[in-house]
Amino acid sequence: MPKGPQGQRRLADVIGNAVHIAHIATGEEPETSLKRPANRNSGLSGSKARREDTTADEWKEIALKAANARWWG
């Protein structure tokens, strides 16, 4: 785990985000314009396509596999 100036522990993702922001501020890396709602919309459209392509038997197999993983590790 990374350490701060006084030896305190810091999470690696916090430091990574700080470096990323510094790169954007100095112009070394372009700022991205991606937004969260776009991710949600693409996920919803993907689930709709998956729902249309999956048969009832495949759904049952997926559900059994999930239940087994949940109950028996």
Contacts in CASP RR format, 6 or more apart in sequence:
PFRMAT RR
TARGET T0000
AUTHOR 0000-0000-0000
METHOD contacts of the structure
MODEL  1
MPKGPQGQRRLADVIGNAVHIAHIATGEEPETSLKRPANRNSGLSGSKAR
REDTTADEWKEIALKAANARWWG
1 9 0 8 1.000
1 10 0 8 1.000
1 11 0 8 1.000
1 12 0 8 1.000
2 9 0 8 1.000
2 10 0 8 1.000
2 11 0 8 1.000
2 12 0 8 1.000
2 15 0 8 1.000
3 9 0 8 1.000
3 10 0 8 1.000
4 10 0 8 1.000
20 29 0 8 1.000
23 29 0 8 1.000
24 30 0 8 1.000
24 31 0 8 1.000
54 62 0 8 1.000
END
